[in-house]
Amino acid sequence: NMLRYLVWVIPTLGFIGTVMGIADGLEIAAEQYQANAANIDLALITQALGVAFHTTLLSLIMSSLIVFFMQIAQGNEEDSLNQSGQYCLDNLINKLYEG
């Protein structure tokens, strides 16, 4: 359950970072516009927006890695359950009907 929660929370935190970065970029733009409408420093704005999109990218990469490994673990678990069920069927249940 904790792993499923992490798979959910990592992209959520990335999107929160995106929203915060966009908000910071817009706040910087508003402050510069109010101070001097003729000279707005786009480098500061784009830097804040870059951080926003990098947080999203990082969270999506992390989430995809966790989901990949979770799928591998789930497949191994299902294989083990199928093998144990087949063993019980072959060596226990079928022997009860034969005897």
C-alpha positions in Angstrom: 0.0 0.0 0.0 2.8 2.4 0.8 4.4 1.8 -2.7 1.0 2.6 -4.3 0.8 5.8 -2.3 4.3 6.8 -3.4 3.4 6.1 -7.1 0.5 8.5 -6.6 2.2 11.2 -4.5 5.4 11.6 -6.5 3.6 13.0 -9.7 1.3 15.0 -7.4 4.3 16.7 -5.8 5.8 17.3 -9.2 2.6 19.1 -10.4 2.5 21.1 -7.2 6.1 22.2 -8.0 4.9 23.1 -11.5 2.1 25.3 -10.2 4.4 26.9 -7.7 7.0 27.6 -10.4 4.5 29.1 -12.7 3.1 31.2 -9.9 6.6 32.4 -9.0 7.2 33.3 -12.7 4.0 35.2 -12.9 4.7 37.0 -9.6 8.2 38.0 -10.9 6.6 39.3 -14.1 4.0 41.3 -12.1 6.6 42.8 -9.8 8.8 43.9 -12.7 5.9 45.2 -14.7 4.8 47.4 -11.7 8.3 48.6 -11.1 9.2 49.4 -14.8 6.9 48.4 -17.6 9.6 49.1 -20.3 12.3 46.8 -18.9 11.1 43.3 -17.9 13.8 40.7 -17.2 12.7 37.6 -19.0 15.6 35.6 -17.7 14.2 35.6 -14.2 10.8 34.6 -15.4 12.0 31.8 -17.6 14.2 30.6 -14.8 11.2 30.2 -12.5 9.3 28.5 -15.3 12.2 26.2 -16.0 12.3 25.0 -12.4 8.5 24.4 -12.6 8.8 22.1 -15.6 11.9 20.4 -14.3 10.0 19.4 -11.2 7.3 17.8 -13.3 9.8 16.0 -15.5 11.7 14.6 -12.5 8.5 13.4 -10.7 7.2 11.7 -13.8 10.5 9.9 -14.4 10.6 8.8 -10.7 7.0 7.6 -10.9 7.5 5.7 -14.1 10.5 3.9 -12.6 8.6 3.0 -9.4 5.6 1.7 -11.5 8.0 -0.3 -13.7 9.6 -2.1 -10.7 6.2 -2.5 -9.0 4.9 -4.3 -12.1 7.9 -6.6 -12.1 7.3 -7.4 -8.5 3.6 -7.9 -9.0 4.3 -10.3 -12.0 6.7 -12.3 -9.8 4.1 -12.5 -7.0 1.4 -13.7 -9.5 3.8 -16.3 -10.9 4.6 -17.6 -7.4 0.9 -17.8 -6.5 0.1 -19.7 -9.7 2.9 -22.1 -9.2 1.9 -22.8 -5.6 -1.7 -23.3 -6.7 -0.7 -25.7 -9.4 1.5 -27.6 -7.0 -1.4 -28.0 -4.6 -3.7 -29.1 -7.4 -1.2 -31.6 -8.7 0.0 -33.0 -5.4 -2.9 -32.7 -3.0 -6.3 -32.2 -4.6 -5.9 -34.7 -7.4 -4.5 -37.3 -5.0 -7.6 -37.0 -2.8 -9.8 -37.9 -5.8 -7.5 -40.8 -6.8 -7.5 -42.4 -3.4 
